[in-house]
Amino acid sequence: TRIDPAADGLAAGWPASAPLQGSLEARMPQVGVWSALAPPGWRVRGSLAAQVQIAGTRGQPDWRGQLQADDVAVISLIEGIAFSNGRLRITADGEHLAIDSLRLEGPRGAAEGGTLEASGEARWQTQPAGGALWPAITLQAKADRLRVSNRPDRRLVLSGQTQARLQGDQLEVRGNLRADEALFVLPDEFTPSLDTDVVVRGGRQATTPTEPGRQVHTDARLEIDLGERFDVRGRGLQARLGGKLEVRSTPAEPTPRVLGEVRTTSGSYRAYAQQLTIESGALRFSGPYDDPTLEIVAIRPQGSSDQRVGVRVSGSAQSPTVRLFADPDMPDSEKLAWLVLGRPATGTGAEAAILQQAALALLSSRGEDRGTQLAQSLGLDDIGLRGQTQNTDGTVNAAAVSVGKRLSSQLYISYERSLIGTLGTVSLFYDLTRSLTLRGRAGEENAVDLIFTRRYD
C-alpha cells in the first residue's frame, strides 16, 4: 500500500508509531534579547546552554536533556529589584521536568543583598474525567536575608521559606517569612491624580481572550513576622512596628485577606507643629490589607509636668478620626494650648498666632496646612502672620510675620517682624515650673517678664 503525503497530509505520511531519534546542542552567550520576553520596565540577561536528546515515537516523544543558565540577572528600576549572579539547572526526563537548582543574589552580591534558592519539579498528568492534560508542579523556595526591594521609599529584606503546589486546578501556597529589615515611606497625600471621569486613549490595550481559560482555585496561607526593624515614615508618622500577620486566600474568598495585629514599639507623630511621642499604637487587620482598624495614642512630652495631653487616632485607615485628649480632662481650648505650648495660653503675642494655626489644622481634614509644611521644610516649627491689633490703651500694633522654633520641651524662641517697621523682636520663653514662665524680649521692644499662671477649675 502506497501512502501519498500530498493527498493524505503529513500525519498520514508520518504515522504516530514512527520512531524518533536525534540530539540538539545549543549555546547562547550574553545577549539582551531576553529582555524582549520580560514585562515593560524589566531587564533580563544571562547565558544559556542546552543539551537535548529525543527518542520514542512521534505520538509519544521521549525528551531527555539538560538546560543551564548562568550569570542570570533580573532588574527593575521602577520596583527597586536587582537580582544578579543567578544560576539555573533544569533536567528533562520524558514528561518529568526537574528544577535541580535556582539561585539568585540580591544587590551588590550575597554578602549585602542575600540569596534566594529554589527547586521543584513539574509533570503532565491526565485527569480521570475527560482525559485532559493538567500540570502538576511543586516548588520550594528559601530566602536568606534577600533584599527584595531597594528603592529609597521601599526597602525590604526577607528571610524564610515558601512552598507551592499546583495539582490540576488546585493551587496551594504555604510559607513563613520574616522581615529582617524594612522601610516604607508613605506617599504624599497631595500627590496629583486623574479624576474618575478622565479617559486615557491610546497605549497598550488589554486583549480579550477568545476562549475561556482554565480557572485555578487558590488556597494560600502565608505567615509574616515583621521582625525588629520594620520602619514606616510619612504623613507625620515615624514609627517602628512589630507583630505577626497572616495572609489568607481560599477558593470561596479569592480576594486576599490579612489577619493579625501590628503594634508600634517606638515612634513619633507630628501634629499641630509638635513632635508627639507615640505612647501606644495598634493596627488590627481583619480583612483588606489597606483598611486596618486604628488605635493610636500620641502624647506631647511635658517634662516634669504631670499633665498628659495628646491626640487619639481611631477609626479605620481609610477614614481615620483624630481627637484631642487630656489626663486629667480639660476643655478643648485648654487641651490645644497644652498640646502646642506645653502650658496654658496667655492669649497674646506669638502664642495666639500659634494656637490659631493649630486650630486651623484641627479643623482641616488633612491635619496640616501649607504654612506648617513650609515651616517643616525650613527646619522651623511654625510660620505665622498676625493681623493688625489694638491694645487696651488705644495703641495699634501693626501686622507682623513671626517664625518660631521649640528647642526643647521647656524652651521656645520666636522672631517677630512688623510689616511696616524697621526692627524685629526676638522673644525667648522658658518654663521654670508648670505655673511660672520666664519671657525675655529684645529688639523693637526690650523687656524681661515673669509670667505666673494660675488655673481655676
ZIUR-V786578 format. One record per residue. N is the residue number from 1. SS is DSSP state (hx for helix, st for strand, lp for the rest). PHI is phi in whole degrees, 0 to 359 (none if undefined). NEAR is the number of other C-alpha atoms within 10 Angstrom. Layout:
N/SS/PHI/NEAR
N/SS/PHI/NEAR
//
This chain:
1/lp/none/3
2/lp/258/5
3/lp/258/11
4/lp/263/11
5/hx/300/12
6/hx/294/9
7/hx/273/9
8/hx/262/10
9/hx/90/11
10/hx/293/11
11/hx/297/10
12/hx/290/13
13/hx/282/15
14/lp/231/14
15/lp/295/12
16/lp/296/13
17/lp/273/11
18/lp/294/12
19/st/288/14
20/lp/237/15
21/lp/200/13
22/st/179/9
23/st/211/12
24/st/219/10
25/st/228/12
26/st/222/10
27/st/222/12
28/st/238/11
29/lp/287/12
30/lp/299/14
31/lp/222/12
32/hx/269/12
33/hx/293/12
34/hx/300/13
35/hx/296/16
36/hx/293/11
37/hx/272/10
38/lp/267/12
39/lp/296/10
40/lp/301/9
41/lp/89/11
42/st/254/17
43/st/231/19
44/st/230/20
45/st/217/21
46/st/155/21
47/st/254/17
48/st/232/18
49/st/222/15
50/st/222/15
51/st/228/15
52/st/230/17
53/st/239/17
54/st/238/16
55/st/215/16
56/st/87/15
57/st/236/15
58/lp/297/16
59/lp/287/13
60/lp/226/15
61/st/289/16
62/st/241/17
63/st/263/19
64/st/218/18
65/st/164/18
66/st/223/17
67/st/234/17
68/st/233/16
69/st/229/20
70/st/232/19
71/st/54/15
72/st/281/20
73/st/224/18
74/st/233/19
75/st/229/18
76/st/218/16
77/lp/294/13
78/lp/294/10
79/lp/272/14
80/lp/75/19
81/st/262/19
82/st/211/22
83/st/266/28
84/st/211/25
85/st/52/19
86/st/277/21
87/st/216/19
88/st/227/20
89/st/229/17
90/st/233/19
91/st/240/19
92/st/251/20
93/st/219/15
94/lp/68/16
95/lp/272/15
96/st/253/14
97/st/237/20
98/st/247/20
99/st/269/18
100/st/295/13
101/st/199/15
102/st/221/17
103/st/225/21
104/st/226/26
105/st/245/27
106/lp/283/27
107/lp/303/23
108/lp/62/14
109/lp/89/14
110/hx/292/19
111/hx/296/12
112/hx/255/13
113/hx/261/23
114/lp/78/22
115/st/223/26
116/st/230/25
117/st/236/18
118/st/216/19
119/st/205/19
120/st/171/19
121/st/206/18
122/st/214/18
123/st/205/17
124/st/266/16
125/st/232/15
126/st/270/13
127/lp/288/12
128/lp/299/8
129/lp/268/6
130/lp/92/7
131/lp/71/9
132/lp/284/11
133/st/271/13
134/st/232/16
135/st/281/15
136/st/236/19
137/st/231/18
138/st/230/20
139/st/223/17
140/st/230/16
141/st/226/17
142/st/226/21
143/st/248/23
144/st/235/19
145/st/50/23
146/st/279/27
147/st/279/30
148/st/290/26
149/st/226/25
150/st/232/20
151/st/288/15
152/lp/301/10
153/lp/258/15
154/st/204/16
155/st/243/19
156/st/212/19
157/st/240/23
158/st/239/26
159/st/223/21
160/st/146/20
161/st/228/19
162/st/223/18
163/st/228/18
164/st/226/17
165/st/220/18
166/st/251/19
167/st/235/15
168/lp/68/20
169/lp/255/14
170/st/248/14
171/st/248/19
172/st/240/18
173/st/233/18
174/st/225/17
175/st/187/19
176/st/228/16
177/st/234/19
178/st/225/20
179/st/272/21
180/st/288/20
181/st/201/19
182/st/205/23
183/st/216/20
184/st/237/16
185/st/261/16
186/lp/292/14
187/lp/293/11
188/lp/294/9
189/lp/290/9
190/lp/267/7
191/lp/300/6
192/lp/292/7
193/lp/214/6
194/lp/284/8
195/lp/290/7
196/lp/291/6
197/lp/268/6
198/lp/273/7
199/lp/246/8
200/lp/265/7
201/lp/256/7
202/lp/92/6
203/lp/78/6
204/lp/284/6
205/lp/254/7
206/lp/290/6
207/lp/273/6
208/lp/268/7
209/lp/295/7
210/lp/283/6
211/lp/234/6
212/lp/295/7
213/lp/277/7
214/lp/285/9
215/lp/272/9
216/lp/257/13
217/st/263/18
218/st/257/20
219/st/235/19
220/st/242/19
221/st/210/20
222/st/240/19
223/st/258/20
224/st/238/19
225/st/255/21
226/lp/289/22
227/lp/73/18
228/lp/247/16
229/lp/225/16
230/st/253/23
231/st/251/21
232/st/231/19
233/st/224/18
234/st/123/16
235/lp/57/16
236/lp/86/17
237/st/255/19
238/st/226/20
239/st/216/21
240/st/251/21
241/st/252/22
242/st/210/21
243/st/142/18
244/st/230/16
245/st/232/18
246/st/231/19
247/st/259/19
248/st/235/21
249/st/208/19
250/lp/236/16
251/lp/302/13
252/lp/288/9
253/lp/231/12
254/lp/291/13
255/lp/291/12
256/lp/301/15
257/st/240/17
258/st/245/22
259/st/236/18
260/st/135/17
261/st/223/17
262/st/242/20
263/st/237/18
264/st/275/22
265/st/271/18
266/st/194/16
267/st/155/21
268/st/217/21
269/st/222/23
270/st/269/19
271/st/212/24
272/lp/56/24
273/lp/64/25
274/st/232/21
275/st/266/20
276/st/268/23
277/st/270/19
278/st/286/24
279/st/280/16
280/st/207/16
281/st/204/21
282/st/215/20
283/st/241/21
284/st/251/20
285/st/258/21
286/st/214/15
287/st/176/17
288/lp/299/13
289/lp/290/14
290/lp/263/11
291/lp/217/18
292/lp/283/22
293/st/277/20
294/st/255/22
295/st/209/18
296/st/233/20
297/st/236/23
298/st/236/25
299/st/243/23
300/lp/270/26
301/lp/299/20
302/lp/247/18
303/lp/66/13
304/lp/277/10
305/lp/288/12
306/lp/267/10
307/lp/277/17
308/st/253/19
309/st/227/28
310/st/186/25
311/st/236/23
312/st/237/20
313/st/255/17
314/st/223/18
315/st/88/15
316/st/242/17
317/lp/295/15
318/lp/283/11
319/lp/217/10
320/st/283/14
321/st/235/15
322/st/246/16
323/st/228/12
324/st/279/19
325/st/214/21
326/st/212/20
327/st/221/11
328/lp/292/9
329/lp/289/12
330/lp/203/13
331/lp/299/10
332/hx/299/13
333/hx/297/14
334/hx/291/16
335/hx/301/23
336/hx/296/27
337/hx/295/22
338/hx/295/20
339/hx/292/29
340/hx/274/24
341/hx/259/20
342/lp/82/22
343/lp/195/23
344/lp/297/19
345/lp/275/17
346/lp/273/12
347/lp/81/11
348/lp/228/8
349/hx/62/12
350/hx/293/23
351/hx/298/16
352/hx/296/16
353/hx/293/20
354/hx/295/25
355/hx/294/20
356/hx/296/15
357/hx/296/22
358/hx/294/25
359/hx/294/16
360/hx/297/15
361/hx/294/19
362/hx/294/19
363/hx/280/10
364/lp/282/11
365/lp/289/12
366/lp/262/11
367/lp/86/18
368/lp/222/21
369/lp/265/16
370/hx/293/10
371/hx/296/16
372/hx/295/22
373/hx/297/15
374/hx/295/14
375/hx/299/18
376/hx/297/14
377/hx/295/10
378/lp/266/11
379/lp/81/10
380/lp/255/18
381/lp/263/24
382/st/203/25
383/st/228/26
384/st/225/20
385/st/234/19
386/st/258/20
387/lp/283/12
388/lp/293/11
389/st/233/12
390/st/238/10
391/lp/280/8
392/lp/292/7
393/lp/273/6
394/lp/97/8
395/lp/285/9
396/st/246/11
397/st/261/13
398/lp/289/15
399/lp/299/16
400/st/215/18
401/st/250/17
402/st/228/21
403/st/230/19
404/st/216/22
405/st/215/17
406/st/269/17
407/lp/275/11
408/lp/202/11
409/lp/290/15
410/lp/243/20
411/st/243/15
412/st/224/18
413/st/233/18
414/st/219/21
415/st/229/19
416/st/237/24
417/st/232/20
418/st/292/19
419/lp/287/15
420/lp/243/9
421/lp/269/11
422/lp/252/8
423/lp/241/12
424/st/246/18
425/st/230/17
426/st/260/19
427/st/241/22
428/st/236/17
429/st/245/19
430/st/226/17
431/st/278/17
432/lp/286/13
433/lp/222/14
434/lp/295/19
435/lp/249/14
436/st/239/15
437/st/233/18
438/st/261/16
439/st/236/17
440/st/238/16
441/st/231/18
442/st/215/14
443/st/127/14
444/lp/296/15
445/lp/229/12
446/lp/245/11
447/st/194/11
448/st/232/12
449/st/237/11
450/st/243/13
451/st/258/14
452/st/251/11
453/lp/241/14
454/lp/238/8
455/lp/263/6
456/lp/238/4
457/lp/287/3
//
